Amino acid sequence: MSGEGAEILRVSLAVRPEAHRVVGCAAREAAFLRIVDEDTGRAGFGECAPLPGLHRESLDEAIEALERWIDGACDIEELPPSAAFAASTAAEMLDGFGAAPCTAAEAAGFFAGTAEQLGGDELARLSQFRSVKLKIGRASLAEDRALLERALEVLPHARLRLDGNRRMSLVACTQLLRGVDPHRIEYLEEPLADPRQLVELSFGVGMMIALDELVVDPADEARALRERLTRGGKLVSVWVLRMSALGSLEAIRARAAEAAALGVDVVLSTAYESSFALRVAVHLAATLPNARRAHGIGTAALLAEDSCAPARVVRGEIAGEALPVPFTEAWS
């Protein structure tokens, strides 16, 4: 990086107590990068917030990598994914990314509670979404089935996305979905511990599949499997692009193009980052021709503290406002 100054701001953003179990921590530890073009005075920002259990790099490792990049010792694509996401966002902002408003992005609803909790304010909140994501595979089969039946009953307008995070066996997942109307399920998001069994699951229950972990996995074996599962369009309908786990904005665009070449849509997803990253997703979605579905970006309410004005979902969408300056008063 030449002709630019840079600063890194390390922060801790509290997670709402009721969301600790969902997010997996009581606070989201993050580093915000600012780079300034010394000729024009323009500034670009990026958010680096690796999530334990998802990212392989720690925040300390990501910050060290960003410092090497600032010193010119490596390129963006050599950085760990969360650091590459931050550096590329900041660099592209210097070139105008996010400077002007863009098309609003549809968001999917997200519910991580029990059947008994699906009512009242939560039900009112979810009523604005056409797609609603539920977590499965974390409770007993009876509890998962009760949640699924409750959601189908009280959200008749919505199609459900069932995310199992590779926690389930083929037998258990098939049993959970037995008798469920496939038209009410938008997709199953890699619920099986063995993704090679997704073919048998899909045809057994009559439901489409979304690939998530296979999309992030850089191994040649994972790439070959996701291509094989996707080709033909009868099994996989969506690739979930968990942005900061893929890397730079260019790497995300490349994975979206890979999906488009195989004829499937992409859904952008974050890792419970702040509203700055959510707004980056809105701008990125506006540039991807196969980003036609609701995105997994309606998570601002999980944080008790934020880096900028919260990216609220209004009537199922997040507005495409110009990218804000995160922590406006913190930069020297």
N, C-alpha and C positions, 0 to 999 in steps of 0.2 A: 504494500500500500504506500503510495508516494503522493506528495502534494497535499496531504490531509493530516489533520490532527485527530486524536481519538481519546476517549475516556470510557471507562467501564464503571458502572454503578451497581453494587451488589445490594440486593434487597431481600426482605422476607415478607410475604403477603399472607396474612392469616386466612385460613379456610374456615368457613362457618362450621360450628360444632356438629350440626346435623349432617354435614357432608364429609366429615373426617373419614368415615368408612368407605365412602365412594372414591374419594381422591387418594386415600391411602396415607395421608399425613395431615398434621395440624396446620402446616404452613407450606406455601409454595416458595421454595428458595430459587432465586433467579438473579441473573445479571443482565443489565441493560447496557447496550453499546451505543455510543454516539460517535460518529465520525463527521468531520467538518471539512468541506472543500475550502482551503485557505485562500483560493483565488476569488471564489464567488460568495463565500460565507454561507452557502447552503449546508444544511445538516441532514444526516440520515441516521435512523435509529433501528436497533434490532433487539429482540428479546431472546435470551438464552436461558431455558429453564428445563434441564433434563429431569425426568421423573424417574425415581428409583423403581425398578421393576419393568420399565419400558426401555429406557435408554441404557446403553452399556457404559457411557461416560458419566462421571460424577460432575457436579458443578465446578469443583476445583479444577478438574482436568479440562473442562470446557473453557474456563477462564484462562488457564495457562495456554491453551491452543489459540484463543483469540489474541492473547498478547504476542504470541509468535507471529500470527498473521499481521498484526499491527506493525511489528518490526520488519515485515517483509520476508520472513523466514519460510513461509509456506503460502500456497494458494488456497482459495476458499474450498475447493473440492477436496483438499487434503485434511480439512478440519473434521472433527467429530460432528455427527449430524446436527445436534442442537446448536453448536457453535457456527456451523455453516449456514444454518437457517438465519441466525442473527446477523452474521456478517453480510450475507447476500441481501437481506432486507435493507440493511443500512446502506449498502453500496448502490442498490437499485433506487432507493429514495433520492440519492444524489442525482440520479438521472431522470427523476420525475415520477417514479412509481408511487402511487398513492397521493399525488399532489392535488388531483382534482376528484370530485365526487364520481362514483361509479354506480352501476346498477345494484340495487339491494339484493341480498342473498337470502334465499329461503333457508330456515333452520329447522332441524328435527327436534322434537321434544325428547326429553330424557327423564326417565323415572327409575330410581334405584331402590325404592322401598318395597313394602309388602302389600299384599292384597288389601289388608285392613287399612293401610295408609293411603290407598288410592281413592280419595274422596275429598270433599271440602275444597280448600284453597288449591291443593295439588290438582284436583280434577278441573277446577276452573282454569288453572294455568295451562294445562295440557290441551284444553279444548280448542286452542288457536292453531294447533299443529295438524298438518295432514299426515305426517309420519311421526311415530313415537317409538323410541328405543327403550327396550327393557333388558335388564341383565338376567341371564339364566345360568344355571349350573353352580350357583353359590349357596343355594339352600337345598332342602330336600326336594325330591320330585313332587311330593304332595303340595309343598309350599309354592314351587314354581308353577304347578298346574293351577293352583288357586289364583295366583297373580295373573296368569295368562287368561283365564276365564273371566276374571274381574275386568281386565283391560278390554277384552273383546266386548264385554257387556256395556261398559260405561263410556267407551270411546268408539262408538259405531261409525263415526266419520273418518277415523284414522286407520292407516295400515301400520302394522307393527314390524319393527326391526328387532330381532332376538339375538343378542350378543352373548355368546357363551365363553369367549376368551379361551378356547381350547381346553375347557375344563371337563367336558362330558364324554362319555362313551357313546358309541353308535346305538347300543341297546337302550341306554337311558334316554338319549335325545329322541329316538323314535317313539319310545313309550310316552314321553312328555307331549309329543305333537300328535299322537294318535287321535283322529276324529276332528282335528282343527281344520276349519275351512282354509285351504291354501290361498284363496283370494284375499283373505284378511292379513296375510303375512307378506310384507314387502320383500324381506329376505332373512336368511339365517346367516349371521356373521361369524364364520369359522367357529362353530361350537364344539367341534370334536378334537380330542387330544391327538388323533391321527388324521391329518387333513387328507390323506389318500382315500379315506372312507367317505369323503363328501359326496362322491358320485352315488354311492349306495344310499346315503341319507336323502339326498335330493329327490331321487326317483322313488324312494320308498314313501316319502311324505308328500310329494308333489309340490315342493317349495324351492324357490330359487336361492342361490348362495351368494354372499358377498365375501370377498377375500380381504383379509386385514393383515394378519401376521405374515402371511406368505408374500404380501406386497412389500413389506418392510425388509424382510430377510434378504440379505445381499448374496447368499450362497447360490452357486450355479444350480444345485439340486432344487432349491426353492423356486428359482426363476423358471426352470423347465416344468415344474409341477403346476405353477400358476398359469403358464401358457397352455399346457395340456388341458387343464380343467376349464379354461376360458374359451378355448377355440371351439367354434361351432354354435355358441350362444344358447345351448339348451340347459346349461347347468348354472353358470355364473352370470349375474347381471350387473354387478358393481365391484369396483375395486375401491377400498377405503384408503385414502392417502393421509396417513397420520404425519402431518407436515414436518414437524421438528425431528421426527425419527427417520425421515427420508433425507433431509439435508437442505441444500440450497434451494432457492426458488426455481432455479434452472433444473435441478434434479427432480423436483416435484412436477414441473412441466413435462420433463422427459418421461416420467412414469405415467402421467396422464396421456401423453401421446402413445405410449406403448399400449395402454388400455384401449384407446380409440382405434388403434390399428387392429385390435382383436374384436372391436364392435361393442364395447361395454362402456357404461357410464363410470364416472368417478364421484366420490363423496369426500370432501375435505373434512379433516378431523384434527382436533388439537389434543394436547395432553394436559388439560386443566390449566392452561396458561392464562395470562391476564388478558384484559380486553384489547390491549394493543395487538397481540397475536391474533385475536378473533377478528379484528378489523383488517389485518393483513390478509386473512383468509377470504374476507368478503371481496377485497380487491383482486386477489388471485382468481377466485371463482369467476369473476366477470370476464376473465381473459381465456377461460378454458371452454372450448365448444362442447365437450362431453360432460361438463359439470352441471347437469340439468336437474339434479335432484336436490332435496333438502340436505343441508350439510350438518355435521356434528359440531356445531359452533355455538350452541345455545347454553353455554356453561358459566357465563359471567356471574350468575346468582350464587354459585357455589363458593365464591370468594367473599370474605368479609372486608378485604382491602383490595384496591385495584391500582393500576398504573396510570389510568386516565379515566375519562368518563366511561362508565360501564356500557358495554355493547349489549344493550337491552334488546330483547326480542319483542317486537310490536306487530301484532296481527300476523305472527308466523315468520317475520322477516327481521333481519338486521340491516339497517340503512347503510348505504354506501357512502358515508361521509369521508372527506379527505382524512388521511392518516394523521392522528394527533401527535403531539410531542409527549412522550411518557415522562412522568415526574418532572413537569415543567420547571419547577422552582429548584430542582436539585442540582442542575448543571452549572458549573462555574462559568 
